[in-house]
Amino acid sequence: MIHLPLSRLLLLFYLLLVSCTKKEPIINESQWAEELDQWRENRIKELKSDRGWLSLTGMDWLKEGANTLGSDASNDIRFKDVSAPKMVGMIYMMADSFLFVADPAAEVFLEGKSITKIKMEADDTGNQTILSSGTVQFGIIKRSGRYALRTWDDRAETLANFGEIPIYEPNPNWVIPANFHRYNPPRNLVLNTLAGTSDDNPNDGYLEFNYQGETYQFDVVASPADTSLFVVFGDPTNKDETYGGGRYMYVDRPDTSASLTKVIIDFNKAYNPPCAFTAFSTCAFPPEQNKLPFKVLAGEKRYK
């Protein structure tokens, strides 16, 4: 029988303990960096797209009955771009039904085809009607039980003057493992908005993660079948470094059937809400339970 010195036994025990407890990295850093670059590229492309946030030129609440549209100041809803006719037409709203009738002197198009009259669908139907006249596009949106006409223009000043969005240096330490816990039954998450409204959102559960030895939670916006969990969160950087109304983030959830799912939170993908770029959006503020006490030095900084 071989007898080892106590010191040698302690060393072997230590090495065995380290080998058993050594954690594998949760990401491949090279692959993660490439994917993050692609995510940022897609983010900018989406902002600058045909009807991206940078192309917004208006959001006007509709009233029951007739709502006249056009570039002339006499209209109920005035298009900012003079390329649109003085009188584009009229949207007649009755409850949740909308009929657009074009002015006889105006040219209005749906997917390139000239129209004179059409029933319009709002965005909450999943089949939003988008019409165009001149360089202006317009469609109906529903927010907090109210309807508004949203307009886009590829000559919008916010798009023409768009500059770089500053970011924190990408840091894999802000890629954090988390658990998603499902609520049973699902709940509603009320989010207040910049427009002074409150929206009910589906809330399938919450994220739980650890940071520097403490446990934190985020309530998410998601229906039971959603593979992406939407997070509206705040942190102390909102005061001076990031957008004052908090930031947004998506977290992938590959398993939609389990009551407990392991996921990854990548704070490097935290991004500015639309209100950081345009006055014509209704951005949600983070609920109190989603406000962190520590600075998240990752993702997009405040856009100036």
ZAMARGU-4260 file (C-alpha; in steps of 0.2 Angstrom, whole numbers, plus 5000, padded with zeros to 4 digits):
<rodrens>
0) 5000/5000/5000 | 5006/5017/4995 | 5005/5031/5008 | 5005/5049/5002 | 5010/5064/5012
5) 4996/5074/5019 | 5001/5089/5008 | 5001/5078/4993 | 4983/5071/4997 | 4977/5089/5000
10) 4984/5095/4983 | 4976/5080/4974 | 4959/5084/4982 | 4960/5102/4977 | 4964/5098/4959
15) 4950/5085/4959 | 4938/5098/4966 | 4943/5112/4953 | 4941/5100/4939 | 4924/5095/4944
20) 4918/5113/4948 | 4926/5121/4933 | 4912/5129/4922 | 4912/5129/4903 | 4910/5146/4895
25) 4892/5149/4891 | 4896/5157/4874 | 4909/5155/4860 | 4917/5172/4861 | 4922/5173/4843
30) 4905/5167/4836 | 4896/5178/4849 | 4906/5194/4842 | 4902/5190/4824 | 4883/5187/4829
35) 4883/5204/4839 | 4890/5213/4824 | 4877/5206/4813 | 4863/5210/4825 | 4869/5228/4825
40) 4870/5229/4806 | 4852/5222/4806 | 4847/5235/4819 | 4852/5250/4809 | 4845/5242/4793
45) 4828/5241/4801 | 4829/5258/4808 | 4832/5265/4791 | 4820/5254/4782 | 4805/5259/4771
50) 4794/5261/4786 | 4807/5261/4800 | 4806/5272/4815 | 4818/5285/4807 | 4805/5288/4793
55) 4790/5292/4804 | 4783/5310/4801 | 4767/5309/4811 | 4755/5301/4823 | 4738/5309/4824
60) 4723/5302/4834 | 4708/5298/4823 | 4690/5304/4829 | 4674/5296/4825 | 4666/5301/4809
65) 4676/5310/4795 | 4695/5314/4796 | 4702/5323/4781 | 4720/5321/4776 | 4732/5331/4766
70) 4746/5343/4765 | 4735/5358/4767 | 4733/5366/4785 | 4714/5365/4783 | 4714/5346/4785
75) 4711/5337/4801 | 4727/5327/4799 | 4740/5337/4790 | 4754/5328/4780 | 4771/5336/4784
80) 4778/5333/4766 | 4771/5345/4752 | 4774/5331/4739 | 4757/5325/4745 | 4742/5333/4738
85) 4733/5347/4747 | 4718/5336/4749 | 4723/5317/4749 | 4706/5311/4755 | 4695/5306/4770
90) 4695/5292/4783 | 4678/5289/4790 | 4679/5280/4806 | 4665/5271/4815 | 4669/5261/4830
95) 4683/5248/4824 | 4679/5251/4805 | 4688/5263/4793 | 4684/5268/4776 | 4696/5278/4765
100) 4689/5289/4751 | 4702/5297/4740 | 4700/5315/4734 | 4695/5316/4716 | 4711/5326/4712
105) 4723/5315/4722 | 4733/5300/4717 | 4732/5287/4730 | 4740/5269/4729 | 4739/5252/4737
110) 4754/5242/4733 | 4757/5252/4717 | 4739/5251/4711 | 4728/5266/4711 | 4713/5266/4722
115) 4698/5278/4725 | 4690/5269/4740 | 4695/5255/4752 | 4691/5248/4769 | 4707/5250/4779
120) 4713/5238/4792 | 4723/5243/4808 | 4739/5235/4813 | 4731/5225/4827 | 4722/5214/4814
125) 4739/5208/4808 | 4734/5214/4790 | 4737/5233/4791 | 4733/5243/4776 | 4747/5254/4770
130) 4742/5268/4757 | 4753/5281/4749 | 4752/5297/4740 | 4767/5307/4734 | 4782/5301/4745
135) 4770/5299/4760 | 4764/5282/4766 | 4750/5280/4779 | 4742/5267/4790 | 4731/5265/4805
140) 4738/5259/4822 | 4729/5255/4838 | 4736/5260/4855 | 4728/5258/4872 | 4711/5256/4864
145) 4712/5272/4853 | 4716/5273/4834 | 4729/5285/4826 | 4735/5288/4808 | 4754/5285/4807
150) 4763/5292/4792 | 4780/5289/4785 | 4791/5298/4772 | 4808/5292/4765 | 4813/5311/4765
155) 4810/5313/4784 | 4823/5324/4793 | 4826/5311/4806 | 4831/5299/4792 | 4841/5312/4783
160) 4850/5318/4798 | 4853/5301/4806 | 4870/5298/4814 | 4879/5284/4823 | 4871/5276/4839
165) 4885/5276/4852 | 4887/5259/4861 | 4896/5252/4876 | 4911/5242/4871 | 4905/5224/4868
170) 4908/5214/4884 | 4905/5195/4885 | 4903/5197/4904 | 4886/5205/4901 | 4880/5188/4893
175) 4871/5181/4908 | 4863/5164/4910 | 4845/5165/4917 | 4830/5155/4920 | 4813/5158/4913
180) 4798/5154/4925 | 4781/5153/4918 | 4766/5160/4927 | 4752/5148/4929 | 4740/5155/4924
185) 4748/5169/4913 | 4746/5187/4919 | 4744/5204/4911 | 4758/5217/4912 | 4753/5235/4912
190) 4766/5247/4905 | 4764/5265/4905 | 4769/5275/4889 | 4776/5291/4884 | 4759/5296/4876
195) 4751/5296/4894 | 4742/5279/4891 | 4743/5262/4899 | 4744/5246/4889 | 4739/5228/4895
200) 4752/5216/4888 | 4753/5197/4889 | 4764/5191/4903 | 4769/5173/4902 | 4782/5173/4916
205) 4798/5181/4922 | 4817/5180/4920 | 4827/5176/4935 | 4846/5179/4935 | 4861/5182/4946
210) 4873/5197/4946 | 4887/5199/4958 | 4879/5187/4970 | 4862/5194/4970 | 4846/5188/4962
215) 4836/5199/4950 | 4820/5197/4940 | 4812/5204/4925 | 4794/5202/4920 | 4792/5199/4901
220) 4780/5203/4888 | 4776/5187/4879 | 4762/5175/4875 | 4763/5157/4879 | 4768/5152/4861
225) 4781/5166/4859 | 4799/5161/4856 | 4805/5178/4860 | 4803/5187/4877 | 4802/5206/4876
230) 4810/5215/4891 | 4808/5233/4895 | 4820/5238/4909 | 4829/5252/4918 | 4845/5255/4927
235) 4855/5270/4934 | 4863/5273/4917 | 4846/5280/4911 | 4850/5296/4921 | 4865/5302/4910
240) 4872/5288/4899 | 4857/5279/4891 | 4840/5284/4886 | 4830/5291/4901 | 4815/5281/4898
245) 4824/5264/4899 | 4829/5252/4886 | 4822/5237/4877 | 4829/5219/4874 | 4824/5202/4867
250) 4828/5185/4875 | 4826/5169/4865 | 4816/5156/4872 | 4818/5140/4862 | 4806/5129/4873
255) 4789/5136/4874 | 4781/5121/4883 | 4791/5120/4899 | 4787/5129/4915 | 4805/5132/4918
260) 4817/5136/4904 | 4836/5140/4904 | 4839/5155/4893 | 4853/5168/4890 | 4852/5187/4893
265) 4864/5197/4882 | 4863/5215/4889 | 4875/5219/4874 | 4859/5219/4864 | 4850/5232/4875
270) 4843/5245/4863 | 4835/5262/4863 | 4816/5263/4861 | 4809/5272/4846 | 4806/5288/4856
275) 4825/5290/4857 | 4824/5294/4838 | 4806/5301/4834 | 4792/5310/4843 | 4779/5300/4834
280) 4779/5284/4844 | 4771/5278/4860 | 4785/5270/4870 | 4783/5259/4885 | 4792/5263/4901
285) 4799/5250/4912 | 4788/5244/4927 | 4795/5246/4944 | 4800/5227/4946 | 4811/5229/4930
290) 4822/5243/4937 | 4839/5237/4942 | 4849/5245/4956 | 4866/5243/4946 | 4872/5250/4930
295) 4871/5240/4915 | 4886/5246/4905 | 4882/5237/4889 | 4871/5239/4874 | 4866/5256/4866
300) 4869/5272/4874 | 4859/5288/4872 | 4856/5294/4855 | 4860/5313/4852
</rodrens>
